[in-house]
Amino acid sequence: MWAKSLKLSGASSLSMIINGQRHPGPQVSAKLADYFKFNESERSYFLGLISLGKSRNEAEISILLKERLQKINPRKNVRFIDEHMYGLLSSWVPYAVREMTKLNGFEATPAWIAEHLRFKAGKQVIKKAILDLKAFKMIEVHKNGTVRASEVEIDSEPDVENHATRVYQSATLDLAKEALNDCPIHQRDFSSLTMTINAEDFPELKRRIRYFLDQVQRDFEVKHNGNSTIQLQIQSFPYNNYTKKTVKPKRNK
């Protein structure tokens, strides 16, 4: 009956779409949007979700779509950390604690977390981190008492410039120095590359790094019962003082 209302040739393709066995094509997607009588915003969001599902293995397209969906529907499960949140979560501890909730046997007590952290963090600092994570709904307590990271994806707005971000980034750099000396080589990786580029291409380089990190997260992150919480970060900065050259126009003789 539904297939007939959508003017589809058969019910088998619709059944596969409903059961998650295939994605609807452009024509079927448009018919579904018409059938549900979505307004302009709802229609755009619905078609964006379908495109996002299709681009699951395309990190660059996926990121662009997620940013678009976030603008259309702010309640989407992608939450950007604003400057106020950064101010309260400028330490590395809250982010480490949130990810540690995915470890097998995790216990949401400052004592357990402090014992299992490689780097030093006071119990009061950890306690505050837990309270802040709950307040921002970055972790949630289940009915059986277990604490887990919420389903909300946490991300930061690109190129945010404020004191809190510098504090966080500086702290993770300090941790990297400690790890270089203290972590066994099979548990760490420090890769670097020195190259010369055109400064005008730097924004594109930053975008590609972001796409790469998104793909790595998709391929390797586990939702529960993991056994290692890691920090993955990439830094890039210029060695030289960049001065944009101006080319003087040639005079006609």
ZIJODA-V835839 format. One record per backbone hydrogen bond with DSSP energy under -1.0 kcal/mol. NH is the residue of the N-H (numbers start at 1). CO is the residue of the C=O. E is the energy in kcal/mol with one decimal. If there is no record, write none. Layout:
NH;CO;E / NH;CO;E
This chain:
5;1;-2.1 / 6;2;-1.8 / 7;4;-1.1 / 8;3;-2.9 / 15;11;-2.3 / 16;12;-2.0 / 17;13;-1.8 / 18;14;-2.5 / 19;15;-2.0 / 20;17;-1.3 / 21;16;-2.9 / 29;25;-2.8 / 30;26;-2.1 / 31;27;-2.1 / 32;28;-2.6 / 33;29;-2.3 / 34;30;-2.2 / 35;31;-2.7 / 36;32;-2.3 / 38;33;-1.8 / 43;39;-3.0 / 44;40;-2.2 / 45;41;-2.3 / 46;42;-2.7 / 47;43;-2.6 / 48;44;-1.9 / 49;45;-2.2 / 50;46;-1.7 / 51;47;-2.1 / 52;48;-2.4 / 53;49;-2.2 / 54;50;-1.9 / 55;51;-1.5 / 58;55;-2.2 / 62;58;-2.7 / 63;59;-2.4 / 64;60;-1.8 / 65;61;-2.4 / 66;62;-2.5 / 67;63;-2.4 / 68;64;-1.9 / 69;65;-3.0 / 70;66;-2.3 / 71;67;-1.5 / 72;68;-1.9 / 73;69;-3.1 / 76;73;-2.2 / 78;76;-2.2 / 79;153;-3.7 / 81;155;-3.1 / 86;82;-2.6 / 87;83;-1.9 / 88;84;-1.2 / 89;85;-2.2 / 96;92;-1.9 / 97;93;-2.9 / 98;94;-2.5 / 99;95;-1.9 / 100;96;-2.1 / 102;99;-1.8 / 103;100;-2.1 / 104;226;-2.7 / 106;103;-1.6 / 109;107;-1.9 / 113;109;-2.4 / 114;110;-2.7 / 115;111;-1.9 / 116;112;-1.7 / 117;113;-1.2 / 126;122;-2.2 / 127;123;-2.6 / 128;124;-2.3 / 129;125;-2.1 / 130;126;-2.3 / 131;127;-2.1 / 132;128;-2.7 / 133;129;-2.4 / 134;130;-2.1 / 135;131;-2.4 / 136;132;-2.2 / 137;134;-1.3 / 138;133;-3.0 / 139;133;-1.1 / 140;148;-2.8 / 142;146;-3.1 / 145;142;-2.0 / 148;140;-2.3 / 150;138;-1.9 / 153;77;-2.4 / 155;79;-2.4 / 166;162;-1.4 / 167;163;-2.2 / 168;164;-2.3 / 169;165;-2.7 / 170;166;-2.5 / 171;167;-2.0 / 172;168;-2.2 / 173;169;-1.7 / 174;170;-1.9 / 175;171;-2.0 / 176;172;-1.9 / 177;173;-1.8 / 178;174;-1.9 / 179;175;-2.8 / 180;176;-2.0 / 181;177;-1.1 / 182;178;-2.5 / 183;179;-2.2 / 187;184;-2.3 / 201;198;-2.4 / 202;199;-1.5 / 205;201;-2.0 / 206;202;-2.4 / 207;203;-1.9 / 208;204;-2.2 / 209;205;-1.9 / 210;206;-2.0 / 211;207;-2.2 / 212;208;-2.3 / 213;209;-2.5 / 214;210;-2.1 / 215;211;-2.1 / 216;212;-2.4 / 217;213;-2.3 / 218;214;-2.0 / 219;215;-2.1 / 220;216;-2.1 / 221;217;-1.8 / 226;102;-3.0
